[in-house]
Amino acid sequence: MNCPVCFQPVDVLQVKSSYTEAVCLGCGHFQISSALRSCLDRRQFATRPTRQRLQERRQKTALPLLGINDEDLLIPK
Ligand SMILES: [Zn+2]
C-alpha cells in the first residue's frame, strides 16, 4: 500500500476492520480509520496540512489517528 498522506510506499503494521496502522518514512507512525480511508476513492489528503496535524497530535499521543473528523484535510483528486 502507498501512504494515504504522501503517496510513498508505506509499512502496514495492522489492518483491522475499523482502522489501518502504518509507518511512513515521511509521515511517521499513524492510524487511519476505515471510514476516512473509504473517502479516499474520490478525494486525497493535502499532504502538508495532514503531516502538520499528525505532528500536533503526536505531542499528546505516540500513535495519532486520522479519523472521519479529519475529512477537512481532503481535497479533490
Ligand atoms: Zn507518508
N, CA, C, O and the ligand as a Tripos MOL2 file, in Angstrom:
@<TRIPOS>MOLECULE
protein
  309   307    78     0     0
PROTEIN
NO_CHARGES

@<TRIPOS>ATOM
      1 N           0.8480   -1.1920    0.0000 N.3       1 MET1
      2 CA          0.0000    0.0000    0.0000 C.3       1 MET1
      3 C           0.8830    1.2420    0.0000 C.2       1 MET1
      4 O           1.9960    1.2280    0.5260 O.2       1 MET1
      5 N           0.3800    2.2970   -0.5880 N.am      2 ASN2
      6 CA          1.0880    3.5670   -0.5270 C.3       2 ASN2
      7 C           0.5230    4.4090    0.6040 C.2       2 ASN2
      8 O          -0.6380    4.2610    0.9870 O.2       2 ASN2
      9 N           1.3520    5.2860    1.1270 N.am      3 CYS3
     10 CA          0.9070    6.1620    2.2080 C.3       3 CYS3
     11 C          -0.2860    6.9910    1.7210 C.2       3 CYS3
     12 O          -0.2130    7.6150    0.6620 O.2       3 CYS3
     13 N          -1.3890    7.0030    2.4910 N.am      4 PRO4
     14 CA         -2.5360    7.7940    2.0510 C.3       4 PRO4
     15 C          -2.2530    9.2950    2.1120 C.2       4 PRO4
     16 O          -2.9430   10.0950    1.4790 O.2       4 PRO4
     17 N          -1.2290    9.6620    2.8820 N.am      5 VAL5
     18 CA         -0.9460   11.0890    3.0760 C.3       5 VAL5
     19 C           0.0280   11.6350    2.0230 C.2       5 VAL5
     20 O          -0.1980   12.7090    1.4650 O.2       5 VAL5
     21 N           1.1100   10.8930    1.7540 N.am      6 CYS6
     22 CA          2.1320   11.4190    0.8360 C.3       6 CYS6
     23 C           2.3640   10.5160   -0.3780 C.2       6 CYS6
     24 O           3.1620   10.8470   -1.2550 O.2       6 CYS6
     25 N           1.6590    9.3630   -0.4300 N.am      7 PHE7
     26 CA          1.6390    8.5030   -1.6270 C.3       7 PHE7
     27 C           2.9360    7.7180   -1.8600 C.2       7 PHE7
     28 O           3.0970    7.0990   -2.9120 O.2       7 PHE7
     29 N           3.8560    7.7370   -0.8990 N.am      8 GLN8
     30 CA          5.0610    6.9050   -0.9900 C.3       8 GLN8
     31 C           4.7460    5.5190   -0.4120 C.2       8 GLN8
     32 O           3.7840    5.3710    0.3420 O.2       8 GLN8
     33 N           5.5490    4.5030   -0.7590 N.am      9 PRO9
     34 CA          5.3370    3.1720   -0.1720 C.3       9 PRO9
     35 C           5.4260    3.2490    1.3550 C.2       9 PRO9
     36 O           6.2440    3.9870    1.9050 O.2       9 PRO9
     37 N           4.5740    2.4780    2.0270 N.am     10 VAL10
     38 CA          4.4620    2.5870    3.4730 C.3      10 VAL10
     39 C           4.4960    1.1760    4.0650 C.2      10 VAL10
     40 O           4.0870    0.2230    3.4020 O.2      10 VAL10
     41 N           4.9760    1.0290    5.2960 N.am     11 ASP11
     42 CA          4.9060   -0.2510    6.0140 C.3      11 ASP11
     43 C           3.5730   -0.3400    6.7200 C.2      11 ASP11
     44 O           3.2640    0.4830    7.5820 O.2      11 ASP11
     45 N           2.7850   -1.3290    6.3620 N.am     12 VAL12
     46 CA          1.4950   -1.5230    7.0290 C.3      12 VAL12
     47 C           1.7100   -2.4890    8.1900 C.2      12 VAL12
     48 O           2.1310   -3.6260    7.9790 O.2      12 VAL12
     49 N           1.4260   -2.0490    9.4020 N.am     13 LEU13
     50 CA          1.6280   -2.8930   10.5850 C.3      13 LEU13
     51 C           0.3940   -3.7160   10.9100 C.2      13 LEU13
     52 O           0.5050   -4.8710   11.3230 O.2      13 LEU13
     53 N          -0.7710   -3.1340   10.7270 N.am     14 GLN14
     54 CA         -2.0060   -3.8340   11.0670 C.3      14 GLN14
     55 C          -3.1220   -3.3330   10.1760 C.2      14 GLN14
     56 O          -3.2120   -2.1390    9.8900 O.2      14 GLN14
     57 N          -3.9680   -4.2440    9.7380 N.am     15 VAL15
     58 CA         -5.2070   -3.8460    9.0720 C.3      15 VAL15
     59 C          -6.3490   -4.4550    9.8650 C.2      15 VAL15
     60 O          -6.5100   -5.6750    9.8830 O.2      15 VAL15
     61 N          -7.1340   -3.6300   10.5130 N.am     16 LYS16
     62 CA         -8.2970   -4.0860   11.2790 C.3      16 LYS16
     63 C          -9.5490   -3.6160   10.5420 C.2      16 LYS16
     64 O          -9.4750   -2.8380    9.5910 O.2      16 LYS16
     65 N         -10.6850   -4.1010   10.9990 N.am     17 SER17
     66 CA        -11.8930   -3.6850   10.2920 C.3      17 SER17
     67 C         -12.1410   -2.1900   10.4720 C.2      17 SER17
     68 O         -12.7200   -1.5510    9.5940 O.2      17 SER17
     69 N         -11.7090   -1.6280   11.6000 N.am     18 SER18
     70 CA        -12.0380   -0.2190   11.8330 C.3      18 SER18
     71 C         -10.8870    0.7510   11.5510 C.2      18 SER18
     72 O         -11.1110    1.9570   11.4470 O.2      18 SER18
     73 N          -9.6540    0.2390   11.4280 N.am     19 TYR19
     74 CA         -8.5380    1.1540   11.1470 C.3      19 TYR19
     75 C          -7.3630    0.4040   10.5390 C.2      19 TYR19
     76 O          -7.2980   -0.8240   10.5940 O.2      19 TYR19
     77 N          -6.4380    1.1550    9.9600 N.am     20 THR20
     78 CA         -5.1720    0.6270    9.4500 C.3      20 THR20
     79 C          -4.0490    1.3690   10.1460 C.2      20 THR20
     80 O          -4.0930    2.5900   10.2920 O.2      20 THR20
     81 N          -3.0320    0.6150   10.5780 N.am     21 GLU21
     82 CA         -1.8740    1.2230   11.2480 C.3      21 GLU21
     83 C          -0.6750    1.1210   10.3220 C.2      21 GLU21
     84 O          -0.3730    0.0430    9.8100 O.2      21 GLU21
     85 N           0.0080    2.2300   10.1050 N.am     22 ALA22
     86 CA          1.1020    2.2450    9.1420 C.3      22 ALA22
     87 C           2.2460    3.1200    9.6240 C.2      22 ALA22
     88 O           2.0680    4.0090   10.4560 O.2      22 ALA22
     89 N           3.4380    2.8420    9.0740 N.am     23 VAL23
     90 CA          4.6040    3.6830    9.3310 C.3      23 VAL23
     91 C           5.1360    4.1660    7.9990 C.2      23 VAL23
     92 O           5.4400    3.3700    7.1110 O.2      23 VAL23
     93 N           5.2450    5.4820    7.8670 N.am     24 CYS24
     94 CA          5.7490    6.1030    6.6420 C.3      24 CYS24
     95 C           7.0200    6.8640    6.9900 C.2      24 CYS24
     96 O           7.0980    7.5200    8.0290 O.2      24 CYS24
     97 N           8.0130    6.7710    6.1150 N.am     25 LEU25
     98 CA          9.2690    7.4860    6.3680 C.3      25 LEU25
     99 C           9.0300    8.9810    6.5420 C.2      25 LEU25
    100 O           9.6360    9.6190    7.4030 O.2      25 LEU25
    101 N           8.1550    9.5270    5.7310 N.am     26 GLY26
    102 CA          7.9240   10.9710    5.7710 C.3      26 GLY26
    103 C           6.8700   11.4080    6.7590 C.2      26 GLY26
    104 O           6.9500   12.5090    7.3060 O.2      26 GLY26
    105 N           5.8710   10.5570    7.0010 N.am     27 CYS27
    106 CA          4.7260   10.9640    7.8270 C.3      27 CYS27
    107 C           4.7440   10.3500    9.2170 C.2      27 CYS27
    108 O           3.9900   10.7770   10.0910 O.2      27 CYS27
    109 N           5.5990    9.3480    9.4350 N.am     28 GLY28
    110 CA          5.6950    8.7220   10.7520 C.3      28 GLY28
    111 C           4.6740    7.6190   10.9520 C.2      28 GLY28
    112 O           4.0760    7.1100   10.0040 O.2      28 GLY28
    113 N           4.4930    7.2650   12.2260 N.am     29 HIS29
    114 CA          3.6420    6.1540   12.6450 C.3      29 HIS29
    115 C           2.2490    6.7130   12.9240 C.2      29 HIS29
    116 O           2.1030    7.6350   13.7260 O.2      29 HIS29
    117 N           1.2400    6.1710   12.2800 N.am     30 PHE30
    118 CA         -0.1060    6.7020   12.4890 C.3      30 PHE30
    119 C          -1.1400    5.6360   12.1800 C.2      30 PHE30
    120 O          -0.8230    4.5840   11.6250 O.2      30 PHE30
    121 N          -2.3770    5.9230   12.5470 N.am     31 GLN31
    122 CA         -3.5070    5.0810   12.1930 C.3      31 GLN31
    123 C          -4.4720    5.9130   11.3770 C.2      31 GLN31
    124 O          -4.5840    7.1250   11.5610 O.2      31 GLN31
    125 N          -5.1630    5.2460   10.4770 N.am     32 ILE32
    126 CA         -6.2170    5.9110    9.7180 C.3      32 ILE32
    127 C          -7.4760    5.0540    9.8250 C.2      32 ILE32
    128 O          -7.4310    3.8380    9.6380 O.2      32 ILE32
    129 N          -8.5840    5.6940   10.1240 N.am     33 SER33
    130 CA         -9.8230    4.9300   10.2840 C.3      33 SER33
    131 C         -10.3230    4.4560    8.9240 C.2      33 SER33
    132 O         -10.0790    5.0880    7.8960 O.2      33 SER33
    133 N         -11.0250    3.3320    8.9480 N.am     34 SER34
    134 CA        -11.5620    2.7850    7.7000 C.3      34 SER34
    135 C         -12.5920    3.7270    7.0950 C.2      34 SER34
    136 O         -12.7110    3.8230    5.8740 O.2      34 SER34
    137 N         -13.3350    4.4200    7.9490 N.am     35 ALA35
    138 CA        -14.3360    5.3630    7.4430 C.3      35 ALA35
    139 C         -13.6650    6.4640    6.6270 C.2      35 ALA35
    140 O         -14.1540    6.8610    5.5700 O.2      35 ALA35
    141 N         -12.5270    6.9500    7.1440 N.am     36 LEU36
    142 CA        -11.8330    8.0110    6.4050 C.3      36 LEU36
    143 C         -11.1640    7.4400    5.1550 C.2      36 LEU36
    144 O         -11.1470    8.0800    4.1030 O.2      36 LEU36
    145 N         -10.6200    6.2430    5.2790 N.am     37 ARG37
    146 CA         -9.9860    5.6180    4.1090 C.3      37 ARG37
    147 C         -10.9590    5.4560    2.9540 C.2      37 ARG37
    148 O         -10.5930    5.5850    1.7860 O.2      37 ARG37
    149 N         -12.2150    5.1690    3.3060 N.am     38 SER38
    150 CA        -13.1940    4.9500    2.2370 C.3      38 SER38
    151 C         -13.4880    6.2390    1.4750 C.2      38 SER38
    152 O         -14.0120    6.1990    0.3620 O.2      38 SER38
    153 N         -13.1510    7.3830    2.0750 N.am     39 CYS39
    154 CA        -13.3320    8.6680    1.3660 C.3      39 CYS39
    155 C         -12.2520    8.8770    0.3120 C.2      39 CYS39
    156 O         -12.3760    9.7620   -0.5360 O.2      39 CYS39
    157 N         -11.1780    8.0560    0.3590 N.am     40 LEU40
    158 CA        -10.0250    8.3070   -0.4990 C.3      40 LEU40
    159 C         -10.2190    7.7840   -1.9250 C.2      40 LEU40
    160 O          -9.3310    7.9250   -2.7660 O.2      40 LEU40
    161 N         -11.3720    7.1850   -2.1910 N.am     41 ASP41
    162 CA        -11.6730    6.8050   -3.5720 C.3      41 ASP41
    163 C         -11.7640    8.0400   -4.4540 C.2      41 ASP41
    164 O         -11.2980    8.0600   -5.5930 O.2      41 ASP41
    165 N         -12.3760    9.0580   -3.8900 N.am     42 ARG42
    166 CA        -12.6620   10.2410   -4.7160 C.3      42 ARG42
    167 C         -11.8620   11.4620   -4.3080 C.2      42 ARG42
    168 O         -11.7740   12.4350   -5.0570 O.2      42 ARG42
    169 N         -11.2830   11.4090   -3.1300 N.am     43 ARG43
    170 CA        -10.5190   12.5590   -2.6630 C.3      43 ARG43
    171 C          -9.1750   12.0850   -2.1300 C.2      43 ARG43
    172 O          -8.9580   10.8840   -1.9670 O.2      43 ARG43
    173 N          -8.2780   13.0150   -1.8600 N.am     44 GLN44
    174 CA         -6.9670   12.6520   -1.3190 C.3      44 GLN44
    175 C          -6.5620   13.6630   -0.2540 C.2      44 GLN44
    176 O          -7.1100   14.7630   -0.1790 O.2      44 GLN44
    177 N          -5.5890   13.2670    0.5710 N.am     45 PHE45
    178 CA         -5.1140   14.1720    1.6110 C.3      45 PHE45
    179 C          -4.2780   15.2940    1.0060 C.2      45 PHE45
    180 O          -3.5340   15.0790    0.0490 O.2      45 PHE45
    181 N          -4.4030   16.4690    1.5610 N.am     46 ALA46
    182 CA         -3.4530   17.5380    1.3050 C.3      46 ALA46
    183 C          -2.2510   17.2150    2.1950 C.2      46 ALA46
    184 O          -2.3540   17.2840    3.4190 O.2      46 ALA46
    185 N          -1.1180   16.8650    1.5890 N.am     47 THR47
    186 CA         -0.0130   16.2620    2.3440 C.3      47 THR47
    187 C           0.4990   17.1460    3.4830 C.2      47 THR47
    188 O           0.6170   16.6850    4.6180 O.2      47 THR47
    189 N           0.7960   18.3860    3.1930 N.am     48 ARG48
    190 CA          1.4570   19.2160    4.2100 C.3      48 ARG48
    191 C           0.5690   19.4740    5.4370 C.2      48 ARG48
    192 O           1.0200   19.2740    6.5650 O.2      48 ARG48
    193 N          -0.6800   19.9120    5.2400 N.am     49 PRO49
    194 CA         -1.5370   20.1040    6.4200 C.3      49 PRO49
    195 C          -1.7820   18.8140    7.1880 C.2      49 PRO49
    196 O          -1.9300   18.8390    8.4100 O.2      49 PRO49
    197 N          -1.8250   17.6940    6.4900 N.am     50 THR50
    198 CA         -2.0610   16.4180    7.1790 C.3      50 THR50
    199 C          -0.8650   16.0480    8.0330 C.2      50 THR50
    200 O          -1.0180   15.6210    9.1770 O.2      50 THR50
    201 N           0.3270   16.2120    7.4760 N.am     51 ARG51
    202 CA          1.5270   15.9300    8.2800 C.3      51 ARG51
    203 C           1.5850   16.8460    9.5020 C.2      51 ARG51
    204 O           1.9930   16.4370   10.5880 O.2      51 ARG51
    205 N           1.1730   18.0740    9.2990 N.am     52 GLN52
    206 CA          1.1910   19.0350   10.4030 C.3      52 GLN52
    207 C           0.2270   18.5840   11.5020 C.2      52 GLN52
    208 O           0.5520   18.6590   12.6870 O.2      52 GLN52
    209 N          -0.9500   18.1190   11.1080 N.am     53 ARG53
    210 CA         -1.9210   17.6600   12.1100 C.3      53 ARG53
    211 C          -1.3990   16.4380   12.8540 C.2      53 ARG53
    212 O          -1.5650   16.3240   14.0680 O.2      53 ARG53
    213 N          -0.7650   15.5240   12.1180 N.am     54 LEU54
    214 CA         -0.1860   14.3400   12.7720 C.3      54 LEU54
    215 C           0.8640   14.7660   13.7930 C.2      54 LEU54
    216 O           0.9420   14.2210   14.8940 O.2      54 LEU54
    217 N           1.6630   15.7440   13.4070 N.am     55 GLN55
    218 CA          2.7210   16.2230   14.3060 C.3      55 GLN55
    219 C           2.1270   16.8430   15.5760 C.2      55 GLN55
    220 O           2.6270   16.6200   16.6780 O.2      55 GLN55
    221 N           1.0650   17.6130   15.4070 N.am     56 GLU56
    222 CA          0.4010   18.2070   16.5790 C.3      56 GLU56
    223 C          -0.1380   17.1230   17.5060 C.2      56 GLU56
    224 O           0.0130   17.2070   18.7250 O.2      56 GLU56
    225 N          -0.7650   16.1070   16.9230 N.am     57 ARG57
    226 CA         -1.3470   15.0280   17.7490 C.3      57 ARG57
    227 C          -0.2640   14.2350   18.4500 C.2      57 ARG57
    228 O          -0.4690   13.7140   19.5470 O.2      57 ARG57
    229 N           0.8850   14.1470   17.8110 N.am     58 ARG58
    230 CA          1.9680   13.3570   18.3950 C.3      58 ARG58
    231 C           2.4760   13.9620   19.6930 C.2      58 ARG58
    232 O           3.1410   13.2860   20.4780 O.2      58 ARG58
    233 N           2.1690   15.2180   19.9190 N.am     59 GLN59
    234 CA          2.5510   15.8210   21.2000 C.3      59 GLN59
    235 C           1.6950   15.2670   22.3280 C.2      59 GLN59
    236 O           2.0650   15.3660   23.4980 O.2      59 GLN59
    237 N           0.5410   14.6790   21.9800 N.am     60 LYS60
    238 CA         -0.3500   14.1290   23.0060 C.3      60 LYS60
    239 C          -0.3580   12.6140   23.0230 C.2      60 LYS60
    240 O          -0.5880   12.0040   24.0670 O.2      60 LYS60
    241 N          -0.1080   12.0030   21.8750 N.am     61 THR61
    242 CA         -0.1540   10.5450   21.7970 C.3      61 THR61
    243 C           0.9130   10.0510   20.8210 C.2      61 THR61
    244 O           1.1830   10.6950   19.8070 O.2      61 THR61
    245 N           1.5090    8.9140   21.1310 N.am     62 ALA62
    246 CA          2.5740    8.3890   20.2750 C.3      62 ALA62
    247 C           2.0240    7.8980   18.9380 C.2      62 ALA62
    248 O           2.7360    7.8600   17.9340 O.2      62 ALA62
    249 N           0.7470    7.5230   18.9430 N.am     63 LEU63
    250 CA          0.1690    6.9190   17.7400 C.3      63 LEU63
    251 C          -1.1110    7.6610   17.3490 C.2      63 LEU63
    252 O          -2.2140    7.2470   17.7040 O.2      63 LEU63
    253 N          -0.9460    8.7560   16.6180 N.am     64 PRO64
    254 CA         -2.1170    9.5630   16.2620 C.3      64 PRO64
    255 C          -3.0330    8.8550   15.2620 C.2      64 PRO64
    256 O          -2.5860    8.0460   14.4490 O.2      64 PRO64
    257 N          -4.2930    9.1720   15.3440 N.am     65 LEU65
    258 CA         -5.3130    8.6000   14.4680 C.3      65 LEU65
    259 C          -5.8860    9.6850   13.5670 C.2      65 LEU65
    260 O          -6.2630   10.7630   14.0250 O.2      65 LEU65
    261 N          -5.9410    9.3750   12.2740 N.am     66 LEU66
    262 CA         -6.7000   10.2140   11.3520 C.3      66 LEU66
    263 C          -8.0810    9.5910   11.2440 C.2      66 LEU66
    264 O          -8.2240    8.4650   10.7670 O.2      66 LEU66
    265 N          -9.0870   10.3130   11.6810 N.am     67 GLY67
    266 CA        -10.4420    9.7760   11.6850 C.3      67 GLY67
    267 C         -11.3600   10.6020   10.8060 C.2      67 GLY67
    268 O         -10.9230   11.5300   10.1260 O.2      67 GLY67
    269 N         -12.6170   10.2580   10.8270 N.am     68 ILE68
    270 CA        -13.5700   10.9020    9.9240 C.3      68 ILE68
    271 C         -13.6830   12.4050   10.2230 C.2      68 ILE68
    272 O         -14.0820   13.1840    9.3560 O.2      68 ILE68
    273 N         -13.3310   12.8080   11.4540 N.am     69 ASN69
    274 CA        -13.3350   14.2410   11.7780 C.3      69 ASN69
    275 C         -12.2210   15.0100   11.0700 C.2      69 ASN69
    276 O         -12.1960   16.2410   11.0860 O.2      69 ASN69
    277 N         -11.3050   14.2720   10.4480 N.am     70 ASP70
    278 CA        -10.2310   14.9210    9.7120 C.3      70 ASP70
    279 C         -10.5370   15.0330    8.2160 C.2      70 ASP70
    280 O          -9.6500   15.2800    7.3990 O.2      70 ASP70
    281 N         -11.7790   14.8510    7.8930 N.am     71 GLU71
    282 CA        -12.2060   14.9350    6.4990 C.3      71 GLU71
    283 C         -11.8690   16.2930    5.8820 C.2      71 GLU71
    284 O         -11.7330   16.4090    4.6640 O.2      71 GLU71
    285 N         -11.7360   17.3130    6.7210 N.am     72 ASP72
    286 CA        -11.4010   18.6510    6.2100 C.3      72 ASP72
    287 C         -10.0210   18.6870    5.5640 C.2      72 ASP72
    288 O          -9.6990   19.6450    4.8630 O.2      72 ASP72
    289 N          -9.1940   17.6540    5.7880 N.am     73 LEU73
    290 CA         -7.8660   17.6210    5.1760 C.3      73 LEU73
    291 C          -7.8870   17.0790    3.7470 C.2      73 LEU73
    292 O          -6.8660   17.0640    3.0590 O.2      73 LEU73
    293 N          -9.0660   16.6370    3.3170 N.am     74 LEU74
    294 CA         -9.1680   16.0180    1.9920 C.3      74 LEU74
    295 C          -9.4440   17.0630    0.9150 C.2      74 LEU74
    296 O         -10.2000   18.0140    1.1120 O.2      74 LEU74
    297 N          -8.8060   16.8500   -0.2200 N.am     75 ILE75
    298 CA         -9.0060   17.7280   -1.3780 C.3      75 ILE75
    299 C          -9.4330   16.8500   -2.5590 C.2      75 ILE75
    300 O          -9.2160   15.6380   -2.5380 O.2      75 ILE75
    301 N         -10.0290   17.4420   -3.5700 N.am     76 PRO76
    302 CA        -10.4140   16.6250   -4.7330 C.3      76 PRO76
    303 C          -9.1770   16.0260   -5.4100 C.2      76 PRO76
    304 O          -8.1000   16.6230   -5.4020 O.2      76 PRO76
    305 N          -9.3500   14.8540   -5.9860 N.am     77 LYS77
    306 CA         -8.2480   14.2240   -6.7220 C.3      77 LYS77
    307 C          -8.0160   14.9390   -8.0290 C.2      77 LYS77
    308 O          -7.1290   14.5570   -8.7920 O.2      77 LYS77
    309 ZN          3.5450    9.3670    4.1250 Zn       78 ZN78
@<TRIPOS>BOND
     1     1     2 1
     2     2     3 1
     3     3     4 2
     4     3     5 am
     5     5     6 1
     6     6     7 1
     7     7     8 2
     8     7     9 am
     9     9    10 1
    10    10    11 1
    11    11    12 2
    12    11    13 am
    13    13    14 1
    14    14    15 1
    15    15    16 2
    16    15    17 am
    17    17    18 1
    18    18    19 1
    19    19    20 2
    20    19    21 am
    21    21    22 1
    22    22    23 1
    23    23    24 2
    24    23    25 am
    25    25    26 1
    26    26    27 1
    27    27    28 2
    28    27    29 am
    29    29    30 1
    30    30    31 1
    31    31    32 2
    32    31    33 am
    33    33    34 1
    34    34    35 1
    35    35    36 2
    36    35    37 am
    37    37    38 1
    38    38    39 1
    39    39    40 2
    40    39    41 am
    41    41    42 1
    42    42    43 1
    43    43    44 2
    44    43    45 am
    45    45    46 1
    46    46    47 1
    47    47    48 2
    48    47    49 am
    49    49    50 1
    50    50    51 1
    51    51    52 2
    52    51    53 am
    53    53    54 1
    54    54    55 1
    55    55    56 2
    56    55    57 am
    57    57    58 1
    58    58    59 1
    59    59    60 2
    60    59    61 am
    61    61    62 1
    62    62    63 1
    63    63    64 2
    64    63    65 am
    65    65    66 1
    66    66    67 1
    67    67    68 2
    68    67    69 am
    69    69    70 1
    70    70    71 1
    71    71    72 2
    72    71    73 am
    73    73    74 1
    74    74    75 1
    75    75    76 2
    76    75    77 am
    77    77    78 1
    78    78    79 1
    79    79    80 2
    80    79    81 am
    81    81    82 1
    82    82    83 1
    83    83    84 2
    84    83    85 am
    85    85    86 1
    86    86    87 1
    87    87    88 2
    88    87    89 am
    89    89    90 1
    90    90    91 1
    91    91    92 2
    92    91    93 am
    93    93    94 1
    94    94    95 1
    95    95    96 2
    96    95    97 am
    97    97    98 1
    98    98    99 1
    99    99   100 2
   100    99   101 am
   101   101   102 1
   102   102   103 1
   103   103   104 2
   104   103   105 am
   105   105   106 1
   106   106   107 1
   107   107   108 2
   108   107   109 am
   109   109   110 1
   110   110   111 1
   111   111   112 2
   112   111   113 am
   113   113   114 1
   114   114   115 1
   115   115   116 2
   116   115   117 am
   117   117   118 1
   118   118   119 1
   119   119   120 2
   120   119   121 am
   121   121   122 1
   122   122   123 1
   123   123   124 2
   124   123   125 am
   125   125   126 1
   126   126   127 1
   127   127   128 2
   128   127   129 am
   129   129   130 1
   130   130   131 1
   131   131   132 2
   132   131   133 am
   133   133   134 1
   134   134   135 1
   135   135   136 2
   136   135   137 am
   137   137   138 1
   138   138   139 1
   139   139   140 2
   140   139   141 am
   141   141   142 1
   142   142   143 1
   143   143   144 2
   144   143   145 am
   145   145   146 1
   146   146   147 1
   147   147   148 2
   148   147   149 am
   149   149   150 1
   150   150   151 1
   151   151   152 2
   152   151   153 am
   153   153   154 1
   154   154   155 1
   155   155   156 2
   156   155   157 am
   157   157   158 1
   158   158   159 1
   159   159   160 2
   160   159   161 am
   161   161   162 1
   162   162   163 1
   163   163   164 2
   164   163   165 am
   165   165   166 1
   166   166   167 1
   167   167   168 2
   168   167   169 am
   169   169   170 1
   170   170   171 1
   171   171   172 2
   172   171   173 am
   173   173   174 1
   174   174   175 1
   175   175   176 2
   176   175   177 am
   177   177   178 1
   178   178   179 1
   179   179   180 2
   180   179   181 am
   181   181   182 1
   182   182   183 1
   183   183   184 2
   184   183   185 am
   185   185   186 1
   186   186   187 1
   187   187   188 2
   188   187   189 am
   189   189   190 1
   190   190   191 1
   191   191   192 2
   192   191   193 am
   193   193   194 1
   194   194   195 1
   195   195   196 2
   196   195   197 am
   197   197   198 1
   198   198   199 1
   199   199   200 2
   200   199   201 am
   201   201   202 1
   202   202   203 1
   203   203   204 2
   204   203   205 am
   205   205   206 1
   206   206   207 1
   207   207   208 2
   208   207   209 am
   209   209   210 1
   210   210   211 1
   211   211   212 2
   212   211   213 am
   213   213   214 1
   214   214   215 1
   215   215   216 2
   216   215   217 am
   217   217   218 1
   218   218   219 1
   219   219   220 2
   220   219   221 am
   221   221   222 1
   222   222   223 1
   223   223   224 2
   224   223   225 am
   225   225   226 1
   226   226   227 1
   227   227   228 2
   228   227   229 am
   229   229   230 1
   230   230   231 1
   231   231   232 2
   232   231   233 am
   233   233   234 1
   234   234   235 1
   235   235   236 2
   236   235   237 am
   237   237   238 1
   238   238   239 1
   239   239   240 2
   240   239   241 am
   241   241   242 1
   242   242   243 1
   243   243   244 2
   244   243   245 am
   245   245   246 1
   246   246   247 1
   247   247   248 2
   248   247   249 am
   249   249   250 1
   250   250   251 1
   251   251   252 2
   252   251   253 am
   253   253   254 1
   254   254   255 1
   255   255   256 2
   256   255   257 am
   257   257   258 1
   258   258   259 1
   259   259   260 2
   260   259   261 am
   261   261   262 1
   262   262   263 1
   263   263   264 2
   264   263   265 am
   265   265   266 1
   266   266   267 1
   267   267   268 2
   268   267   269 am
   269   269   270 1
   270   270   271 1
   271   271   272 2
   272   271   273 am
   273   273   274 1
   274   274   275 1
   275   275   276 2
   276   275   277 am
   277   277   278 1
   278   278   279 1
   279   279   280 2
   280   279   281 am
   281   281   282 1
   282   282   283 1
   283   283   284 2
   284   283   285 am
   285   285   286 1
   286   286   287 1
   287   287   288 2
   288   287   289 am
   289   289   290 1
   290   290   291 1
   291   291   292 2
   292   291   293 am
   293   293   294 1
   294   294   295 1
   295   295   296 2
   296   295   297 am
   297   297   298 1
   298   298   299 1
   299   299   300 2
   300   299   301 am
   301   301   302 1
   302   302   303 1
   303   303   304 2
   304   303   305 am
   305   305   306 1
   306   306   307 1
   307   307   308 2
@<TRIPOS>SUBSTRUCTURE
     1 MET1         2 RESIDUE 1 A MET
     2 ASN2         6 RESIDUE 1 A ASN
     3 CYS3        10 RESIDUE 1 A CYS
     4 PRO4        14 RESIDUE 1 A PRO
     5 VAL5        18 RESIDUE 1 A VAL
     6 CYS6        22 RESIDUE 1 A CYS
     7 PHE7        26 RESIDUE 1 A PHE
     8 GLN8        30 RESIDUE 1 A GLN
     9 PRO9        34 RESIDUE 1 A PRO
    10 VAL10       38 RESIDUE 1 A VAL
    11 ASP11       42 RESIDUE 1 A ASP
    12 VAL12       46 RESIDUE 1 A VAL
    13 LEU13       50 RESIDUE 1 A LEU
    14 GLN14       54 RESIDUE 1 A GLN
    15 VAL15       58 RESIDUE 1 A VAL
    16 LYS16       62 RESIDUE 1 A LYS
    17 SER17       66 RESIDUE 1 A SER
    18 SER18       70 RESIDUE 1 A SER
    19 TYR19       74 RESIDUE 1 A TYR
    20 THR20       78 RESIDUE 1 A THR
    21 GLU21       82 RESIDUE 1 A GLU
    22 ALA22       86 RESIDUE 1 A ALA
    23 VAL23       90 RESIDUE 1 A VAL
    24 CYS24       94 RESIDUE 1 A CYS
    25 LEU25       98 RESIDUE 1 A LEU
    26 GLY26      102 RESIDUE 1 A GLY
    27 CYS27      106 RESIDUE 1 A CYS
    28 GLY28      110 RESIDUE 1 A GLY
    29 HIS29      114 RESIDUE 1 A HIS
    30 PHE30      118 RESIDUE 1 A PHE
    31 GLN31      122 RESIDUE 1 A GLN
    32 ILE32      126 RESIDUE 1 A ILE
    33 SER33      130 RESIDUE 1 A SER
    34 SER34      134 RESIDUE 1 A SER
    35 ALA35      138 RESIDUE 1 A ALA
    36 LEU36      142 RESIDUE 1 A LEU
    37 ARG37      146 RESIDUE 1 A ARG
    38 SER38      150 RESIDUE 1 A SER
    39 CYS39      154 RESIDUE 1 A CYS
    40 LEU40      158 RESIDUE 1 A LEU
    41 ASP41      162 RESIDUE 1 A ASP
    42 ARG42      166 RESIDUE 1 A ARG
    43 ARG43      170 RESIDUE 1 A ARG
    44 GLN44      174 RESIDUE 1 A GLN
    45 PHE45      178 RESIDUE 1 A PHE
    46 ALA46      182 RESIDUE 1 A ALA
    47 THR47      186 RESIDUE 1 A THR
    48 ARG48      190 RESIDUE 1 A ARG
    49 PRO49      194 RESIDUE 1 A PRO
    50 THR50      198 RESIDUE 1 A THR
    51 ARG51      202 RESIDUE 1 A ARG
    52 GLN52      206 RESIDUE 1 A GLN
    53 ARG53      210 RESIDUE 1 A ARG
    54 LEU54      214 RESIDUE 1 A LEU
    55 GLN55      218 RESIDUE 1 A GLN
    56 GLU56      222 RESIDUE 1 A GLU
    57 ARG57      226 RESIDUE 1 A ARG
    58 ARG58      230 RESIDUE 1 A ARG
    59 GLN59      234 RESIDUE 1 A GLN
    60 LYS60      238 RESIDUE 1 A LYS
    61 THR61      242 RESIDUE 1 A THR
    62 ALA62      246 RESIDUE 1 A ALA
    63 LEU63      250 RESIDUE 1 A LEU
    64 PRO64      254 RESIDUE 1 A PRO
    65 LEU65      258 RESIDUE 1 A LEU
    66 LEU66      262 RESIDUE 1 A LEU
    67 GLY67      266 RESIDUE 1 A GLY
    68 ILE68      270 RESIDUE 1 A ILE
    69 ASN69      274 RESIDUE 1 A ASN
    70 ASP70      278 RESIDUE 1 A ASP
    71 GLU71      282 RESIDUE 1 A GLU
    72 ASP72      286 RESIDUE 1 A ASP
    73 LEU73      290 RESIDUE 1 A LEU
    74 LEU74      294 RESIDUE 1 A LEU
    75 ILE75      298 RESIDUE 1 A ILE
    76 PRO76      302 RESIDUE 1 A PRO
    77 LYS77      306 RESIDUE 1 A LYS
    78 ZN78       309 GROUP 0 **** ****
